[in-house]
């Protein structure tokens, strides 16, 4: 299975009582899915606030997305747990709700387990069970090197031959690390660029077949154009889109992933979508930190510069 093109990671809107706003979710999914050049849509990732949702809510989001999205778009559902049995249950729930593919967040992302992400045997044990017991294609979420829970290259190589491991969301912090992963398993898996920062272009130009990024819900068509040009079109055109369109959003909304403030990138994404008129509210669930007045102004200036602000605002 070859994954090509863009996979936007969507947000989860909430009502003023904190419940999932399914009407707004419909509008958001339809807006993102209207872009051309998409492979699929990801729900329940970090951008979708998976960590703040119950298992029942996660399954409801997947089922709703499957009803809303056109059948030709793959529905990728994030799953997360530190318990392997629970992770399998989450995968089965997503499958029952209509997911075509899973995005598996690292089950080792807790202090006593972190070193195990480097151990091929431990990693293989987890994904072998998911492979056999859930029986659904999987994209492995590879965190950045500084997280302490990035899978080692030998660990990724150990699971690359499992039939249902089909891709890696390579959230690397540098094209060099991306290249190491690509060289090791790129002939077996789709290694997707997953940087919401300036390193994205370099990763795309290193033979990446596509990208899976949350930032791409802001002006999705232009991100899709960037991925297409970088992977199968003109590197010069891709560079122009990257420099003129992507870089301002990366800086204003995602702070180039440098964590300059405590503001949540996903709260800032919702704020951008709200200012664009695509969400009624930018609400997030605790403990995410929302943009302050200064950050909101920075986002507004960026959107205005790029012509993404609705007329009259």
Number of C-alpha atoms within 10 A of each C-alpha: 12 11 20 20 24 29 31 28 24 28 26 27 26 21 16 9 7 12 12 17 16 17 11 18 21 16 15 19 22 15 14 23 23 13 17 14 18 26 22 24 22 28 28 25 25 18 24 22 21 19 16 15 17 10 17 10 15 25 25 17 21 25 19 16 25 20 12 15 19 14 10 9 15 18 25 31 30 27 28 22 18 14 12 17 13 14 21 22 18 24 28 21 21 28 21 13 20 19 25 18 24 29 23 25 21 22 20 24 20 12 9 8 14 18 17 19 23 20 17 18 14 16 22 19 14 19 22 16 15 25 19 13 13 21 15 20 21 26 25 23 23 23 20 18 15 9 10 16 22 25 25 19 18 17 19 25 19 19 23 22 13 18 15 22 25 23 24 28 23 27 22 23 21 17 19 14 17 24 18 12 20 23 13 16 21 20 10 17 22 25 33 31 30 28 27 25 20 19 18 23 24 18 30 28 19 17 18 25 24 29 33 26 25 26 26 23 26 23 20 23 19 18 28 23 22 28 29 24 19 27 23 15 13 13 17 11 15 22 18 13 20 23 13 13 19 25 17 21 26 20 18 22 30 24 19 19 15 9 11 9 11 10 18 20 27 26 23 25 26 29 26 26 23 16 22 21 14 18 19 17 18 21 19 24 17 10 8 16 16 22 24 10 9 9 17 18 13 16 23 20 15 21 24 16 13 14 11 17 19 12 8 4 9
